[in-house]
C-alpha cells in the first residue's frame, strides 16, 4: 500500500493554515449569510472565475500586472448583487482600525477586500428589505465573529444555499504534508450541478475523502460508465442565469507570487469538476480565490514541479470541502 504523505490538519479547517481566521454570520429571517476570511496580515492573493454568471468585487485588482498584490480580507456572501455590499462593510471595519493599503503619506488606508456572491434570492427568506439590504451590516458582524472555529453546513454564505436537489452550505478542510506545506479550502456550495452520483447518496468526491469527513460512504458497489449517465441528473430544475454558484477561498502557507496564486486557483477549479456534475455552467458563477501567507518556501529549484503539486493539493481540498459542505448541510436539514 502507498504510504500517506498528506493528512488533514488538527481542525481539518482552513484555519489550520498559519495566519488565517474566519468570521461567519447569517440572518435566519432573510435566509442568507456572509463568510469572511480574515488573515492576520496582508497576504498575496489571486483569483480564477470559471462560471458563466459570476458576481464579484475587486477581482480585476488581483491581476498580476496590477499595482496591489496583497489583500486585507476576502468575502463570500449570499444575496446576489446585493451581497457585494458585504465587502463594503468589511472594508469599513478594517479601515477604521488602520488596516489596508497605504499609498505614500496618506493618513487614510484603503482596505483591499475582494469578494464573490451566490444567488439565494428565491429560497423563501424575507427579501423585502427596501433600500437597506442587510449585507453591509452582515459584513461588519462577520468581522466581529472572526474565530479559528468554522461552522459547517447551514452557516455563513451557505446558510440559504442549495446544491443541485440537496441542501447546500459551507464546507472546509485542510491538508498538511510531511514537510509542512499547508493547504486549506472554505467553500460555499450553491451549485446547479449535483454533488452526489445519481440514484445514490455517494459523493462524486468520494475518492478524495480523508478521515471520513463527509460520511465515509465511498463509491456505490456498482456504477455504470459515468459518460452513460444523464449529465443533468440531480441538478437544479431552475436554470435562471446566475441563480446558482459555488464560491470559495483556498489558503496556503506557501510563499507565492500573485501570478502563482492565480495558477493555483486555476488548477483548483478542477476540484469543482471532481465534486460537482455538471460544473462551470452558464448558470453558475464559480469563483475561487487563493491566499498565500508566505511562511513556507517552495524553493526555486524545480519550483514549477512544487507549484504543480500545490495546485493538485488545492484541487483535492476544494473537492473535499464541497462534499463536506453538502454532507453537513444535509445533517442539519
Backbone torsions as a table, in degrees:
resi	resn	phi	psi	omega
1	UNK	NA	139.8	178.3
2	UNK	-68.0	133.9	-179.0
3	UNK	-73.6	137.7	179.7
4	UNK	-73.8	131.2	177.7
5	UNK	-115.3	-1.6	-179.8
6	UNK	-129.3	132.8	178.2
7	UNK	-134.0	154.9	171.4
8	UNK	-63.2	151.5	173.1
9	UNK	-69.7	178.6	-174.6
10	UNK	-60.7	-32.4	177.7
11	UNK	-97.9	-17.5	-168.9
12	UNK	54.5	46.8	179.0
13	UNK	-137.5	163.1	177.8
14	UNK	-60.4	-23.8	-179.8
15	UNK	-75.0	0.2	169.1
16	UNK	-71.3	-16.1	179.7
17	UNK	-80.6	133.3	-177.3
18	UNK	-53.7	128.6	173.9
19	UNK	84.6	8.1	-176.0
20	UNK	-110.8	131.8	172.9
21	UNK	-133.0	161.6	-176.0
22	UNK	-133.3	137.0	172.1
23	UNK	-119.5	132.2	-179.6
24	UNK	-135.5	137.1	175.3
25	UNK	-141.6	160.0	175.2
26	UNK	-147.4	162.9	174.8
27	UNK	-119.9	105.9	-175.3
28	UNK	-64.6	-32.1	-179.6
29	UNK	-67.7	-43.0	-179.7
30	UNK	-80.6	-20.5	-178.9
31	UNK	62.7	56.9	-178.7
32	UNK	-157.0	173.9	179.3
33	UNK	-171.2	-179.6	-175.6
34	UNK	-137.5	139.6	173.2
35	UNK	-122.7	136.1	-176.1
36	UNK	-125.3	130.7	169.5
37	UNK	-103.9	113.8	-175.0
38	UNK	-117.1	106.9	178.0
39	UNK	-76.2	155.3	179.4
40	UNK	-70.4	-21.3	176.4
41	UNK	-144.5	164.1	179.7
42	UNK	-63.2	132.9	-174.7
43	UNK	-125.5	148.4	174.3
44	UNK	-63.9	140.7	-174.9
45	UNK	-141.5	157.4	174.0
46	UNK	-144.6	172.3	-176.7
47	UNK	-151.2	152.6	170.3
48	UNK	-139.7	131.7	-179.8
49	UNK	-114.3	117.4	-174.8
50	UNK	-116.2	-16.2	-177.9
51	UNK	-79.4	162.2	-177.6
52	UNK	-85.7	-12.1	-178.6
53	UNK	-134.6	62.0	-174.5
54	UNK	-80.4	157.7	169.7
55	UNK	-133.2	112.8	-171.7
56	UNK	-139.9	164.8	176.1
57	UNK	-133.5	133.4	173.8
58	UNK	60.4	23.6	175.4
59	UNK	-69.6	-31.7	177.8
60	UNK	-62.8	-30.3	179.6
61	UNK	-67.7	-15.1	-177.8
62	UNK	-92.9	1.5	173.2
63	UNK	-63.0	140.9	-176.2
64	UNK	-59.9	-19.5	-179.6
65	UNK	-93.7	10.6	-179.8
66	UNK	-90.0	166.3	-175.0
67	UNK	-66.7	-44.1	-171.3
68	UNK	-97.5	124.8	-179.8
69	UNK	-99.0	-23.5	-172.9
70	UNK	-111.4	151.3	178.7
71	UNK	-119.5	163.8	-179.9
72	UNK	-100.1	-23.9	-180.0
73	UNK	-170.5	164.8	173.0
74	UNK	-132.8	135.8	-174.6
75	UNK	-119.4	133.0	170.5
76	UNK	-114.1	135.6	-174.3
77	UNK	-146.4	150.3	164.4
78	UNK	-78.6	-175.7	172.8
79	UNK	97.0	3.7	-177.5
80	UNK	53.3	-139.9	-174.2
81	UNK	-62.0	-29.2	176.6
82	UNK	-61.7	-35.0	-176.4
83	UNK	-66.3	-18.1	177.5
84	UNK	-61.7	-21.3	-180.0
85	UNK	-69.7	-16.2	177.8
86	UNK	-61.4	-37.5	178.6
87	UNK	-65.1	-30.6	175.1
88	UNK	-65.1	-39.8	176.3
89	UNK	-62.9	-40.3	177.5
90	UNK	-65.9	-43.1	179.8
91	UNK	-60.9	-42.0	178.4
92	UNK	-62.8	-41.6	179.4
93	UNK	-63.3	-44.7	-179.7
94	UNK	-67.6	-44.7	-178.5
95	UNK	-60.9	-37.4	179.5
96	UNK	-65.4	-18.2	179.8
97	UNK	-107.8	14.6	174.8
98	UNK	73.8	20.1	-178.6
99	UNK	-103.2	119.4	180.0
100	UNK	163.4	-177.8	178.5
101	UNK	-78.6	131.1	179.8
102	UNK	-116.9	123.7	-179.3
103	UNK	-105.9	116.1	178.9
104	UNK	64.1	-139.5	-175.6
105	UNK	-96.7	14.8	-179.1
106	UNK	-60.2	133.7	178.6
107	UNK	-76.0	-9.4	-176.6
108	UNK	-109.6	128.7	177.8
109	UNK	-90.8	160.8	178.0
110	UNK	-122.1	99.0	178.9
111	UNK	-61.6	134.8	177.1
112	UNK	-101.2	109.3	-172.0
113	UNK	-131.0	83.5	174.5
114	UNK	-67.0	158.3	179.7
115	UNK	-159.1	167.5	175.8
116	UNK	-145.7	155.3	-175.9
117	UNK	-126.6	158.9	171.1
118	UNK	-121.9	164.2	-174.7
119	UNK	-97.3	113.9	176.0
120	UNK	-132.5	27.4	-174.1
121	UNK	-75.5	-15.3	-176.2
122	UNK	-114.3	26.6	-175.8
123	UNK	-93.7	7.9	176.0
124	UNK	98.0	-7.4	177.5
125	UNK	-72.3	166.6	-179.2
126	UNK	-81.1	101.6	-177.1
127	UNK	-102.2	13.3	-179.8
128	UNK	-85.2	77.9	-176.0
129	UNK	-105.7	2.5	178.0
130	UNK	59.2	-131.5	-177.5
131	UNK	-90.4	5.8	-176.8
132	UNK	-127.6	72.0	173.8
133	UNK	-58.2	153.3	-171.6
134	UNK	-81.9	0.0	-164.6
135	UNK	-74.6	-33.1	176.2
136	UNK	-60.1	-45.4	179.1
137	UNK	-67.6	-38.4	178.2
138	UNK	-64.5	-36.1	176.8
139	UNK	-62.3	-45.0	177.0
140	UNK	-63.0	-41.4	-179.3
141	UNK	-64.3	-35.4	178.2
142	UNK	-62.9	-34.9	177.0
143	UNK	-63.2	-38.8	-179.5
144	UNK	-74.2	-17.0	-176.3
145	UNK	-99.6	10.0	-174.7
146	UNK	-61.6	137.1	-175.5
147	UNK	-157.8	168.3	171.5
148	UNK	-83.9	-15.3	176.3
149	UNK	-86.7	145.2	-178.3
150	UNK	-131.7	117.4	176.1
151	UNK	-75.2	134.7	-177.5
152	UNK	-106.7	166.3	179.4
153	UNK	78.8	-126.4	-175.9
154	UNK	-80.2	84.9	-176.2
155	UNK	-155.8	158.5	172.7
156	UNK	49.8	-139.0	-177.9
157	UNK	-61.2	-22.3	-179.0
158	UNK	-91.9	7.8	-174.6
159	UNK	-60.2	-40.6	-178.3
160	UNK	-105.9	22.6	-172.0
161	UNK	-87.8	157.2	170.4
162	UNK	-127.7	150.2	178.1
163	UNK	-126.0	101.0	-171.0
164	UNK	59.6	-125.1	179.7
165	UNK	-98.5	10.7	179.3
166	UNK	-111.1	168.5	172.8
167	UNK	-66.6	136.4	173.2
168	UNK	-100.5	178.6	179.9
169	UNK	171.4	-163.0	-177.8
170	UNK	-94.9	133.8	174.6
171	UNK	-129.0	147.6	178.2
172	UNK	-149.7	143.8	176.5
173	UNK	-148.2	171.7	172.4
174	UNK	-142.8	163.7	176.4
175	UNK	-142.4	134.9	-179.9
176	UNK	-129.5	129.7	179.2
177	UNK	-90.3	168.8	179.3
178	UNK	-59.4	-30.0	-176.9
179	UNK	-88.5	-2.7	175.5
180	UNK	100.3	5.6	173.9
181	UNK	-71.1	132.0	-179.1
182	UNK	-115.9	137.1	175.1
183	UNK	-140.2	136.8	176.9
184	UNK	-143.3	159.4	179.5
185	UNK	-137.0	144.7	172.2
186	UNK	-126.9	117.9	-173.2
187	UNK	-125.0	133.4	171.6
188	UNK	-102.2	112.8	-168.7
189	UNK	-103.7	107.7	179.1
190	UNK	-133.3	45.3	-165.8
191	UNK	-75.4	149.3	167.7
192	UNK	-68.7	-42.9	-176.5
193	UNK	-77.5	173.1	-176.9
194	UNK	-93.4	140.6	176.0
195	UNK	-91.1	-8.0	-178.3
196	UNK	-120.8	155.0	178.1
197	UNK	-69.8	130.4	-175.6
198	UNK	-51.0	134.4	178.2
199	UNK	79.0	6.3	-179.2
200	UNK	-135.9	174.9	170.5
201	UNK	-107.6	16.5	179.7
202	UNK	-85.2	135.2	-179.6
203	UNK	-80.6	142.7	173.1
204	UNK	-57.2	-29.4	-177.5
205	UNK	-83.0	7.6	-173.5
206	UNK	-50.0	-41.2	-177.3
207	UNK	-65.7	-14.0	-175.6
208	UNK	-100.7	-2.1	-175.6
209	UNK	-65.8	139.9	173.8
210	UNK	-121.6	136.9	172.1
211	UNK	55.3	34.6	175.8
212	UNK	60.6	31.0	-170.5
213	UNK	-68.5	-21.1	172.7
214	UNK	-128.5	46.9	168.1
215	UNK	97.0	-11.8	178.4
216	UNK	60.4	33.3	-175.7
217	UNK	-74.5	-26.2	-179.6
218	UNK	66.9	-165.8	178.5
219	UNK	-84.6	156.8	171.2
220	UNK	-61.6	156.1	-179.2
221	UNK	-63.6	-30.9	174.6
222	UNK	-139.7	140.3	-176.3
223	UNK	-142.7	123.5	176.7
224	UNK	-68.6	165.4	176.9
225	UNK	-52.2	129.3	-175.9
226	UNK	-56.9	-35.6	-178.2
227	UNK	-66.0	-15.8	178.7
228	UNK	-86.5	-8.6	-177.1
229	UNK	-84.8	151.5	174.9
230	UNK	-60.9	119.3	-176.7
231	UNK	-64.9	-16.3	179.9
232	UNK	-104.5	5.9	180.0
233	UNK	-62.8	127.5	179.4
234	UNK	84.6	-2.4	179.9
235	UNK	-83.4	174.6	-179.1
236	UNK	-71.9	143.9	175.9
237	UNK	-72.8	-32.1	-178.7
238	UNK	-80.0	120.8	-178.9
239	UNK	-111.7	27.5	178.5
240	UNK	-59.5	132.4	-177.1
241	UNK	-55.9	130.4	177.9
242	UNK	74.5	8.9	-174.6
243	UNK	-86.7	17.3	-174.8
244	UNK	-136.7	-124.0	171.4
245	UNK	102.0	130.1	168.9
246	UNK	-115.4	123.8	-176.3
247	UNK	-129.0	153.1	-178.6
248	UNK	-170.2	174.7	-180.0
249	UNK	-128.5	133.1	171.4
250	UNK	-108.9	134.8	176.1
251	UNK	-123.6	146.0	177.2
252	UNK	-143.3	153.3	175.9
253	UNK	-87.9	4.0	179.9
254	UNK	-70.3	152.6	171.0
255	UNK	-88.6	115.5	-176.4
256	UNK	-130.6	153.2	169.0
257	UNK	-81.6	170.0	178.5
258	UNK	-64.1	-39.2	177.9
259	UNK	-63.9	-38.3	178.1
260	UNK	-68.1	-36.3	174.7
261	UNK	-60.0	-42.5	179.6
262	UNK	-65.1	-40.3	178.2
263	UNK	-62.1	-42.0	177.5
264	UNK	-62.4	-41.2	178.0
265	UNK	-61.9	-40.8	178.7
266	UNK	-64.2	-44.2	178.2
267	UNK	-64.7	-37.4	-177.2
268	UNK	-68.7	-20.8	175.0
269	UNK	-59.4	-25.1	176.8
270	UNK	-61.8	-27.0	176.5
271	UNK	-62.8	-34.2	175.4
272	UNK	-64.2	-40.7	180.0
273	UNK	-67.4	-26.3	177.6
274	UNK	-77.3	-21.5	-171.9
275	UNK	-110.9	-16.5	-174.3
276	UNK	-135.2	142.5	177.5
277	UNK	-143.3	120.9	-8.1
278	UNK	-78.6	175.0	-178.1
279	UNK	-144.3	162.2	-179.8
280	UNK	57.9	36.5	-177.3
281	UNK	-79.1	167.3	175.3
282	UNK	-58.5	-24.0	-177.4
283	UNK	-98.0	7.6	175.0
284	UNK	-107.5	158.5	176.0
285	UNK	-123.1	36.2	-169.3
286	UNK	-52.3	123.1	-175.8
287	UNK	-140.8	134.8	178.0
288	UNK	-126.9	131.7	173.0
289	UNK	-105.7	152.6	174.4
290	UNK	-127.0	132.5	173.7
291	UNK	-115.7	135.7	179.4
292	UNK	-123.4	119.0	-175.3
293	UNK	-79.1	-21.3	174.9
294	UNK	82.6	14.1	-176.5
295	UNK	-91.3	-14.9	-177.5
296	UNK	-117.1	126.2	-178.4
297	UNK	-89.4	119.0	174.6
298	UNK	-71.7	-26.5	-176.7
299	UNK	88.8	155.3	-178.3
300	UNK	-89.7	-29.0	177.9
301	UNK	-73.5	129.5	-177.6
302	UNK	54.8	36.9	-177.3
303	UNK	-63.4	-38.1	-179.9
304	UNK	-61.4	-36.0	178.3
305	UNK	-68.2	-43.5	178.6
306	UNK	-63.8	-39.3	178.8
307	UNK	-66.6	-35.8	177.8
308	UNK	-63.6	-42.5	177.9
309	UNK	-64.2	-40.6	178.5
310	UNK	-62.1	-44.1	178.4
311	UNK	-62.8	-36.6	176.9
312	UNK	-65.6	-41.6	176.4
313	UNK	-62.2	-41.9	-179.9
314	UNK	-62.0	-41.4	178.5
315	UNK	-63.8	-41.0	177.1
316	UNK	-61.2	-43.3	-179.7
317	UNK	-63.7	-38.8	178.1
318	UNK	-62.2	-46.9	179.4
319	UNK	-60.3	-45.3	-179.6
320	UNK	-63.4	-43.9	-177.7
321	UNK	-65.8	-36.0	178.0
322	UNK	-63.5	-50.4	-179.8
323	UNK	-62.6	-39.8	-179.9
324	UNK	-64.9	-38.9	178.6
325	UNK	-62.8	-42.7	179.2
326	UNK	-69.4	-40.2	178.5
327	UNK	-60.8	-48.1	-178.6
328	UNK	-67.4	-36.2	177.5
329	UNK	-65.6	-37.0	178.6
330	UNK	-66.5	-34.3	178.6
331	UNK	-65.6	-31.3	-177.2
332	UNK	-86.2	-12.9	-174.7
333	UNK	-70.5	NA	NA
